[in-house]
Amino acid sequence: MKAGLLLAVALAVAAGAAQAEGGLDGLAAEVFTAITEAEEAGGDVSELVEGLDRALALMRSGDPADEYAAEGLLNDLLVEAEAVRAAGARRETYEAAVAVAKTVVLLGAAAAVWLRGDGWFWRLWRRSKAGYVAE
C-alpha cells in the first residue's frame, strides 16, 4: 500500500513537472514568435533576443528558482516584444509618409522646371548678359 501511494505521488509530481516544463517551453515559443513579429515590423530586437537567451539558460539549469525567474523574464519579454513591434510599425509608417512627401515635392519641382524652366533660363541668361557688348 505504501509503495503504491509513493508511486502515485511520484508520478503526480513528475507529471506536474513535465506540465510546467511544457508550459515554459510553450511560453518560450510564444516569446520567440513575438520577437519574430517585432523584427518583421521593423523593431530593434537585439535586447529581446539577449533576454530570451538568458531565460533559456535559466530554464536549462533545472533549478526550480531559476525556472520561476525564467517564467517571469519570459512574461516581461512578451510585453516588451509587443511594445517593440508597435514602435517598429510606427517608424515604418512615418518613413513611408516621408518618402511619399519627398516624392510629391520632387515631382512638383520637376513639373515646374518642365513647364516654366525654359523661360526662367532665358530670363536669367539675358540678365547676366545685360552689359555685354558683342564686337
Buried (B, 14 or more C-beta within 10 A) or exposed (E): EEEEEEEEEEEEEEEEEEEBEEEBEEBBEBBBEBBEBBBEBBBEBEEBEEBBEBBBEBBEEEEEEBBEBBBEBBBEBBEBBBEBBEBBBEBEEEEEEEEEEEEEEEEEEEEEEEEEEEEEEEEEEEEEEEEEEEE
